[in-house]
Structures are given as structure tokens and as C-alpha cells.
Amino acid sequence: MPLIDLGSRGTCLRRDALVAFGRRRVRTALSLGEAVSPWPNVLVDATRVAEPLTYLTAAWLAVGPDALVSGPSAAYLHGLTALPATPVHLVVPFEHRKRARECIVIHNASGLDDDRDERHGLPVLNLERVVVDLLCTAWPPKALAILDEALARLSESDRPAFRRRLRERLQERPDPRGTRIGTRLVDLATDVPSHRPRAG
């Protein structure tokens, strides 16, 4: 039986573990390798550290509750897998300055409250915002694969409206970089990822 139980997600804040189990048991669990601390204020069950959801949760805990999961990590939480979930991408408002940490990429952006969603108990950017951001920033073949996956998850009748909203978001995006190629990718998407050759 493990010395400390880090909960259903296999991760928690170090301070919460100290309150629940005491300093000695936490220190012993770390020394025996039952728990690891990828970032100073977080503990992770060593048997679950490779699980994407556990790792994403730990990274979010490490940065703090004002962060939202974004980019490829958010795509993973929305069920899109063309890009790896790690390193963990998190976004915070411009007024909240956070430093990047090992395996965590920090972004600053506006309009986060309007685009806030929740997946698997984590605050995340909504699907439209995630897809638009990746269309503008990811390697185009991978961005196109993400868009194909997103469209394939929708009913055929819902896809035109989704494409339209993506185009509108691209036109309104505060940062114009990548919006031209993003718009072209929206026009190229096939809706059926299995029919597109896998990008290397």
C-alpha cells in the first residue's frame, strides 16, 4: 500500500499532501520513488507520471488556477490527437505574468473568459479557439490534421457553421500572424482525417 494517496488524478499540490499525510510520510514517499515532484509545488504518483491527463493536471497545478490549458494540450483534452499533448501549453491573461518551466510553455492572451471551457475537470480553451490558434501557429500539415479531426467529430450538418465560425475568428484574431494560412487550411480541410496521409 502506498505511503500517500495522491487522489484519482494521481497528483496534488505538495502543501495539500503535507497537510493530509505529514512531512515525514511525504518525504519518505519521495525518497522511495513512490512519488515524484516534476515541479517544486506538485507531487505526482510515480506509476502515473506518463499518463497525459495526470501530467496535464500536474502542470496546471504547478502554474496556478488562473491558467487555462491551451494549444496542443487543449486539443488533446478535446479528443484531438494529431499533435502531442506535451510539452504542456498553458495560457494566462496578459496581466498575470508567469514564467515558463521545464516541459511547460506559458502563453499570454486576451479574451480568455469568453473562450473558457472545461474538459476532464481542467479549465481549457474552447474547441473553436484551440483550432484557430493551432491553424495560425502549428506546422500546417499538423494543423490541418487537427482541423480534420475536429470536423469529423461534428455531424455533417454542423460542419458548415463550424467552418464559418473559424473564418470569423481568424478575421477577428488580435494577432494577424498566421491568419492567412489558417484561412487557407479551413478551405482545404476534408472532414475525414483517415483519408489524409499522415504527416511525418
C-alpha beads as a LAMMPS data file, in Angstrom:
LAMMPS data file: protein, C-alpha beads

200 atoms
199 bonds

1 atom types
1 bond types

-500.0 500.0 xlo xhi
-500.0 500.0 ylo yhi
-500.0 500.0 zlo zhi

Masses

1 110.0

Atoms # bond

1 1 1 0.000 0.000 0.000
2 1 1 1.479 3.400 -0.945
3 1 1 2.516 5.760 1.810
4 1 1 0.436 8.602 0.352
5 1 1 -2.662 8.619 -1.866
6 1 1 -2.494 11.436 -4.418
7 1 1 -6.117 11.096 -5.450
8 1 1 -7.994 9.982 -8.530
9 1 1 -5.769 12.075 -10.821
10 1 1 -2.549 10.820 -9.249
11 1 1 -1.331 14.325 -8.493
12 1 1 -1.837 17.105 -5.964
13 1 1 -0.200 20.185 -4.544
14 1 1 2.659 19.427 -2.174
15 1 1 1.098 21.602 0.533
16 1 1 -2.110 19.543 0.422
17 1 1 -0.140 16.300 0.741
18 1 1 1.770 17.713 3.705
19 1 1 -1.489 18.590 5.462
20 1 1 -3.065 15.209 4.700
21 1 1 -0.114 12.899 5.394
22 1 1 2.557 14.843 7.232
23 1 1 6.047 15.877 6.245
24 1 1 7.691 12.575 7.178
25 1 1 5.444 10.367 5.014
26 1 1 5.704 12.731 2.069
27 1 1 9.499 12.828 2.348
28 1 1 9.635 9.029 2.610
29 1 1 7.363 8.561 -0.415
30 1 1 9.662 10.804 -2.427
31 1 1 12.824 9.064 -1.252
32 1 1 11.381 5.634 -2.096
33 1 1 10.309 6.795 -5.534
34 1 1 6.596 6.274 -4.895
35 1 1 6.007 9.935 -5.693
36 1 1 7.908 12.390 -7.863
37 1 1 7.948 16.163 -7.954
38 1 1 8.319 17.376 -11.554
39 1 1 7.818 20.940 -10.284
40 1 1 8.585 22.111 -6.733
41 1 1 4.995 22.634 -5.549
42 1 1 3.441 19.487 -7.054
43 1 1 3.578 15.764 -6.328
44 1 1 2.748 13.024 -8.830
45 1 1 2.229 9.288 -8.349
46 1 1 5.348 7.793 -9.941
47 1 1 3.321 4.996 -11.559
48 1 1 1.123 7.534 -13.360
49 1 1 3.547 10.265 -14.353
50 1 1 3.459 9.145 -18.009
51 1 1 -0.350 9.387 -18.200
52 1 1 -1.171 12.531 -20.219
53 1 1 -4.152 13.582 -18.107
54 1 1 -2.176 13.218 -14.880
55 1 1 0.754 15.173 -16.316
56 1 1 -1.507 17.926 -17.690
57 1 1 -3.212 18.241 -14.322
58 1 1 0.115 18.427 -12.507
59 1 1 1.371 21.157 -14.846
60 1 1 -1.815 23.184 -14.376
61 1 1 -1.488 22.840 -10.593
62 1 1 2.130 23.974 -10.824
63 1 1 1.233 27.191 -12.658
64 1 1 -1.944 28.051 -10.772
65 1 1 -5.726 28.406 -11.152
66 1 1 -5.575 31.485 -13.393
67 1 1 -4.136 29.337 -16.215
68 1 1 -6.103 27.546 -18.918
69 1 1 -4.855 24.594 -20.922
70 1 1 -4.214 25.714 -24.499
71 1 1 -2.644 24.711 -27.819
72 1 1 -1.887 21.034 -28.495
73 1 1 -2.524 20.169 -24.837
74 1 1 -6.042 21.602 -25.057
75 1 1 -6.584 19.799 -28.357
76 1 1 -5.794 16.531 -26.562
77 1 1 -8.378 17.297 -23.883
78 1 1 -10.924 17.914 -26.646
79 1 1 -10.131 14.476 -28.077
80 1 1 -7.883 15.600 -30.947
81 1 1 -4.647 13.648 -31.162
82 1 1 -2.747 14.797 -34.266
83 1 1 -0.352 16.747 -32.023
84 1 1 1.283 15.506 -28.798
85 1 1 -0.174 16.752 -25.517
86 1 1 3.272 17.569 -24.134
87 1 1 5.079 19.817 -23.504
88 1 1 2.129 21.276 -21.640
89 1 1 0.793 24.515 -23.108
90 1 1 -0.962 26.898 -20.715
91 1 1 -2.294 30.399 -21.285
92 1 1 -2.768 33.198 -18.746
93 1 1 -4.079 36.774 -19.069
94 1 1 -1.537 39.424 -20.037
95 1 1 -1.666 40.947 -16.558
96 1 1 -0.671 37.649 -14.941
97 1 1 2.995 37.132 -15.665
98 1 1 4.087 33.531 -15.335
99 1 1 7.475 32.103 -16.230
100 1 1 7.824 29.019 -18.373
101 1 1 9.090 25.945 -16.551
102 1 1 10.628 22.733 -17.746
103 1 1 8.109 20.991 -20.030
104 1 1 5.588 23.839 -19.577
105 1 1 5.071 26.513 -22.241
106 1 1 3.343 29.682 -20.999
107 1 1 1.367 31.935 -23.341
108 1 1 -0.328 35.267 -22.659
109 1 1 -3.596 36.169 -24.352
110 1 1 -6.798 38.185 -24.007
111 1 1 -10.444 37.114 -24.128
112 1 1 -9.864 34.016 -22.039
113 1 1 -13.071 34.244 -20.010
114 1 1 -15.180 34.281 -23.177
115 1 1 -13.439 31.176 -24.505
116 1 1 -13.186 29.230 -21.246
117 1 1 -14.407 25.634 -21.245
118 1 1 -13.831 22.580 -19.064
119 1 1 -12.670 19.130 -20.074
120 1 1 -11.782 16.281 -17.712
121 1 1 -12.064 18.696 -14.794
122 1 1 -9.468 21.099 -16.198
123 1 1 -10.066 24.667 -17.416
124 1 1 -9.333 24.737 -21.118
125 1 1 -9.830 26.983 -24.125
126 1 1 -12.898 26.008 -26.103
127 1 1 -12.617 23.961 -29.266
128 1 1 -13.011 26.825 -31.740
129 1 1 -10.316 28.926 -30.044
130 1 1 -7.957 25.959 -29.867
131 1 1 -8.379 25.076 -33.531
132 1 1 -7.937 28.685 -34.670
133 1 1 -4.807 29.131 -32.553
134 1 1 -3.285 25.958 -33.973
135 1 1 -4.218 26.874 -37.551
136 1 1 -2.111 30.010 -37.089
137 1 1 0.804 28.589 -35.128
138 1 1 1.283 24.863 -35.764
139 1 1 3.102 23.259 -38.692
140 1 1 0.420 23.431 -41.444
141 1 1 0.114 19.650 -42.105
142 1 1 -0.412 19.040 -38.391
143 1 1 -2.796 21.993 -38.057
144 1 1 -4.804 20.636 -40.973
145 1 1 -4.921 17.210 -39.344
146 1 1 -6.283 18.791 -36.146
147 1 1 -8.969 20.613 -38.121
148 1 1 -9.916 17.430 -39.983
149 1 1 -10.299 15.636 -36.649
150 1 1 -12.462 18.426 -35.243
151 1 1 -14.729 18.442 -38.293
152 1 1 -15.014 14.660 -38.300
153 1 1 -16.384 14.783 -34.746
154 1 1 -19.267 17.003 -35.859
155 1 1 -22.381 15.950 -37.706
156 1 1 -22.299 16.763 -41.406
157 1 1 -24.993 19.392 -40.924
158 1 1 -22.939 21.204 -38.242
159 1 1 -19.695 21.421 -40.213
160 1 1 -20.519 24.449 -42.403
161 1 1 -21.384 26.560 -39.347
162 1 1 -18.188 25.460 -37.614
163 1 1 -16.099 26.427 -40.652
164 1 1 -17.871 29.784 -40.785
165 1 1 -17.141 30.499 -37.119
166 1 1 -13.489 29.578 -37.646
167 1 1 -13.216 32.018 -40.552
168 1 1 -14.832 34.754 -38.449
169 1 1 -12.428 34.102 -35.582
170 1 1 -9.484 34.197 -37.968
171 1 1 -10.626 37.577 -39.302
172 1 1 -11.077 38.948 -35.771
173 1 1 -7.913 37.456 -34.271
174 1 1 -5.907 40.209 -32.498
175 1 1 -2.621 38.717 -33.686
176 1 1 -2.771 38.598 -37.507
177 1 1 0.247 36.305 -37.850
178 1 1 -0.717 33.027 -39.470
179 1 1 -4.300 34.047 -40.220
180 1 1 -3.832 33.888 -43.998
181 1 1 -2.543 30.324 -43.977
182 1 1 -5.154 29.472 -41.341
183 1 1 -7.940 30.602 -43.643
184 1 1 -6.476 28.542 -46.495
185 1 1 -6.380 25.478 -44.256
186 1 1 -10.057 25.911 -43.352
187 1 1 -10.823 25.753 -47.086
188 1 1 -8.636 22.670 -47.553
189 1 1 -9.978 20.564 -44.687
190 1 1 -11.639 17.310 -45.751
191 1 1 -13.600 16.452 -42.549
192 1 1 -12.271 12.863 -42.755
193 1 1 -8.814 12.529 -41.143
194 1 1 -8.448 8.852 -42.058
195 1 1 -8.393 9.801 -45.756
196 1 1 -5.460 12.173 -45.380
197 1 1 -1.875 10.847 -45.452
198 1 1 -0.259 11.109 -42.032
199 1 1 2.234 13.927 -41.705
200 1 1 5.673 12.884 -40.560

Bonds

1 1 1 2
2 1 2 3
3 1 3 4
4 1 4 5
5 1 5 6
6 1 6 7
7 1 7 8
8 1 8 9
9 1 9 10
10 1 10 11
11 1 11 12
12 1 12 13
13 1 13 14
14 1 14 15
15 1 15 16
16 1 16 17
17 1 17 18
18 1 18 19
19 1 19 20
20 1 20 21
21 1 21 22
22 1 22 23
23 1 23 24
24 1 24 25
25 1 25 26
26 1 26 27
27 1 27 28
28 1 28 29
29 1 29 30
30 1 30 31
31 1 31 32
32 1 32 33
33 1 33 34
34 1 34 35
35 1 35 36
36 1 36 37
37 1 37 38
38 1 38 39
39 1 39 40
40 1 40 41
41 1 41 42
42 1 42 43
43 1 43 44
44 1 44 45
45 1 45 46
46 1 46 47
47 1 47 48
48 1 48 49
49 1 49 50
50 1 50 51
51 1 51 52
52 1 52 53
53 1 53 54
54 1 54 55
55 1 55 56
56 1 56 57
57 1 57 58
58 1 58 59
59 1 59 60
60 1 60 61
61 1 61 62
62 1 62 63
63 1 63 64
64 1 64 65
65 1 65 66
66 1 66 67
67 1 67 68
68 1 68 69
69 1 69 70
70 1 70 71
71 1 71 72
72 1 72 73
73 1 73 74
74 1 74 75
75 1 75 76
76 1 76 77
77 1 77 78
78 1 78 79
79 1 79 80
80 1 80 81
81 1 81 82
82 1 82 83
83 1 83 84
84 1 84 85
85 1 85 86
86 1 86 87
87 1 87 88
88 1 88 89
89 1 89 90
90 1 90 91
91 1 91 92
92 1 92 93
93 1 93 94
94 1 94 95
95 1 95 96
96 1 96 97
97 1 97 98
98 1 98 99
99 1 99 100
100 1 100 101
101 1 101 102
102 1 102 103
103 1 103 104
104 1 104 105
105 1 105 106
106 1 106 107
107 1 107 108
108 1 108 109
109 1 109 110
110 1 110 111
111 1 111 112
112 1 112 113
113 1 113 114
114 1 114 115
115 1 115 116
116 1 116 117
117 1 117 118
118 1 118 119
119 1 119 120
120 1 120 121
121 1 121 122
122 1 122 123
123 1 123 124
124 1 124 125
125 1 125 126
126 1 126 127
127 1 127 128
128 1 128 129
129 1 129 130
130 1 130 131
131 1 131 132
132 1 132 133
133 1 133 134
134 1 134 135
135 1 135 136
136 1 136 137
137 1 137 138
138 1 138 139
139 1 139 140
140 1 140 141
141 1 141 142
142 1 142 143
143 1 143 144
144 1 144 145
145 1 145 146
146 1 146 147
147 1 147 148
148 1 148 149
149 1 149 150
150 1 150 151
151 1 151 152
152 1 152 153
153 1 153 154
154 1 154 155
155 1 155 156
156 1 156 157
157 1 157 158
158 1 158 159
159 1 159 160
160 1 160 161
161 1 161 162
162 1 162 163
163 1 163 164
164 1 164 165
165 1 165 166
166 1 166 167
167 1 167 168
168 1 168 169
169 1 169 170
170 1 170 171
171 1 171 172
172 1 172 173
173 1 173 174
174 1 174 175
175 1 175 176
176 1 176 177
177 1 177 178
178 1 178 179
179 1 179 180
180 1 180 181
181 1 181 182
182 1 182 183
183 1 183 184
184 1 184 185
185 1 185 186
186 1 186 187
187 1 187 188
188 1 188 189
189 1 189 190
190 1 190 191
191 1 191 192
192 1 192 193
193 1 193 194
194 1 194 195
195 1 195 196
196 1 196 197
197 1 197 198
198 1 198 199
199 1 199 200
